[in-house]
């Protein structure tokens, strides 16, 4: 599947978009961690939850559950949510 990365994660991959595999988001992030050590920790916390400032979209649909099923043809966008006052 295709994975779009925010600029904050591109230092790990050197790419804007990569191809990866995984039957769930959890498996996808495990694969990304194997290939790009440290990347998963920027997106998923110690309790295996998405960090509050991260948003995941699968084919345009917002997803928060890491057990969300994925298909090889899916497009996953990892988005860093902006905050401030």
N, C-alpha and C positions, 0 to 999 in steps of 0.2 A: 504494500500500500504506500501511498505517498503521504509524507509527513511534512507540514509546513512549520518552520521554527521561527520564534520571535528573535529579534536582534540580540537580546540578552543571552540566548543560548547558542548563537552562531559561533562563539569563541570555542565551543566544544567540537563543533562539526566542520567549521569552515564553509558551510553550505546554508543556503536559504531553505532548500527543500531536499529531503532525503527519501530513500526508499527503505522500508523496514517491514518486518513480519511480526505477527502475534495474533492469537485467537481472541485476546481481550486487551484492554488498555494496560492492565497490569503486566501481561506478557510483552506487550510492545515496549513498555518502559524498562523491563528487564533486558530486552534485546538492545535497546538504546544504551543502557548502562554498560553492557558488555563491550559495545563498540566505542562508546564515548564516556569513559569513567567520570563520574561526578554530575552528569547531566540529570539523572533521575532525581537526585537529592534537591536540585533546584526546582523541581516540579512537584514531587511527592515528599511529604514529611515523614518523621520517625514513626508516626501512628498509621502509616500507609494510607494517608488521605491526601487529596490534592491540596496544595498550599492555597490559602485564601486569595492570593493575587494572581493565580493561574486559572485560565479558562481553557477547556478542551471542547472542540467542535468536531463532530464526526459527520461528514457529508452535510455540514451546515447546521446540525442539531447540537445544542449545548448538552454536554454530558458531564456529570460529577462522579459517577460510580466507576471505580477502576475495574470492576468485573464486567463492564459493558462489552458485549461481544463485537468483534470486528470481522470484516470480510477482506480478502486480498484486494478487492477493487475499491475499498474505502479511501476517502481523503480525510486525514486527520490534521486539524490545525491547532497548534498550541499557541495560545495568546496570553500575553502578559497584560493583566488588567491595570489600568492607570488609576492612581488614587491621589488625593491631595485636597487642599482646601483653598 
